[in-house]
């Protein structure tokens, strides 16, 4: 109730500057426990509240969420396309950092569809803990768990091989083993399964 009164008070006092109004709005958004991000259609972050800055890697917020060539960028652009084709329906977006997966509800803030609002739907599940649960359930070896971690970060088998100083064939063999243990037939399904834990 106090927040609504403060906002009405700000709207009714014409002598306040727009900077003061903006500061009040930012303080209000910072008080939310859910992460809130405002960005343009390209994913360039214009604003993020304190909860978003705590949940997400600051590096992710400093660059474009829609950065081409990244798994987050691909998912972001897919969500924007879906929003533009399904009028007034919000979309879900999963953003992943080194140790977290956060799911956001995404919708447009304006009628011209220039600005997007991302509001977290979850508490930001710890990806390492989630992967540990999957590894226990499916009995991954330590090497398979490492491969799965790299896959969840959007790395290709060639990138994983280079990072692990092993051959691409070894990495492919370990991915094949992960597929067999989890009972899925495609790498994309494996990533979706592990990302859902």
N, C-alpha and C positions, 0 to 999 in steps of 0.2 A: 504494500500500500504506500509506503514512504517513497518507493522508487517511482510509482505512477504520479504521486504528488510532485516530486522533483522534476519529472519530465514535463508535466503540465505547467509548473512554475517557470521552467526555462522557456517554454513556448509562449507564455504570456508576457514575459519581460523583454520588450524590444530593445532595451539598452544593452543587453548582453551581446557580445560579439559572437560570430559564428565559430571562432576558435574555442570560446568557452562552451558553446553548445556541443561542439565536437568532443571536447575533453569530458564533458558529462556523459555523452553517449559511449565513449570508450571506457569510462569508469563503470558504466552500467554493464557493458558487454564483458568486461574483465571480471565482474562479480559472478558470472555464470560458471557453473562447474563443468559444463560441457564445452568442448572445443568449438570455437566459431571462427571460420575463415571467410573472408570476402575476396574474390578474385575476378578477373575478367575472363572472357571465353577462351583465351589462350592459356589460362592457368597462372597468370602473373598475380602474385599475392599482393593485394592492396592493404589488407588489415588482417591480423590474427590476434585473438585475445590471449590472455595469460595461460589459460588451460590448453590452448592449441600449441603454444610455445613450449609448454612442459611435456605434452604428449608426443609431439613430433620433433624430429631432429631439426635444429635451427637451420641447417643447410638446406633442408627440403623447403622451408618457408622462404629462404633467401633467393632461391631460383624459382623458375616457373614450375608449378605442379604439373602442368601439361607439357613439360620438356620432352621433345620428340626423342624417340629412341630408348626411353626408359619404360619399365613395366608400369610405373605410376602414370606416366604421360599417356600411354596407350589406354589405360583404364579411364583416365580423366576425359580424354577426347571421345571415347565410346559413350560415357555418361552424358557429355554435352550433346552429342548427336542424338542420343535417345531422348533427351529433354526437348530438343527442338522438334522432334517428330511426334512426341506424345504430349500434347499441350496440357499444362497444369499438373502433370504427374511428376512427383519428385523421383529421383533416381538414387540408387545406393552406389557408393564408391569406396573401394578399399585402397588405402594408402599404406605403404610399407616402408619402414626405415630399417636400420640395421638390427634392431631388437624388438620392434613393435609392429603390430598390425592394427590400424584404426579404421573403423567403418564410419562413413559419413553419409548423411542424407543431403542430396544436392538439389537445389532448385534456383530458378532465376529470381532476382530481386526486383527487376524492372520489366516493364512491358516491351521495351526494345530488345530485351535479352542480351544486354551488354554485361551485366554483373551477375555473378553467381554467389550463392550463400552455401557454405558447407557447414553442417552441424553434426557433431559426433553422435553416433547412435550407441556406442558402447563405451566401456571403460578403457579401451585400448589394450586388448589382450597382449600379453608378452609373447612374442613369436618364439623365443627360445624355449619357454615353458611349454607352449603348445606343441612345438616340434618334439620335445622330450616325451610328451604324452603319446604322440604318434609313434615315436621310436620304440617306446615300451610296448605298445599294443601290437605293432607289426614286427617287433624284434629286429630292428635295424642294427647292423654292425656300426661301430664308430665311423668307419669310412663312408658307409651309406648315409649316416646322419649328416656328415659334413657335406656330402653331395646334395642331400635334400635341402640343407640350409642355403647352399649356393643357388639351387634352382628357385627357391622362394625369393631370393634377391634378384631374380630375373637374369641370371647369368646363363650363357650358352655352354654346351659341353666343351667347346674349344677354350672358352675363358676359364672354366673350372679346371680343365687339364693344365693350363698354364699356371694358375694359382696354386695347384697342388703338386706341380712338377711331376705330373704323370702323363701317360699317353691318352689320346682321345679314345682309343679303344677300351682302355681300362675304365674311363669315366662312363662310356656307353654301356659297358658291361654292368657297372654298378647301378646305372639308371634302370637297366633291364631288370636287375634284381629287385629294385624298389617297386617297379611295376608289377612284378610277379607277387611280391609279398603283400602289396596293397590290393591286388586283384583288379587294377585298372589297366587299360590297354594303350593309353596315350599319355605322353608327357604332360600335356595341358591338363588332363584329368587328374594326374598325380599332384600337380601344383595346386589345383583347385581343392583337392581332398586335403592336402597338408595345410593349405592356407585357411581352411575352415575349422581347424582344430582349435 
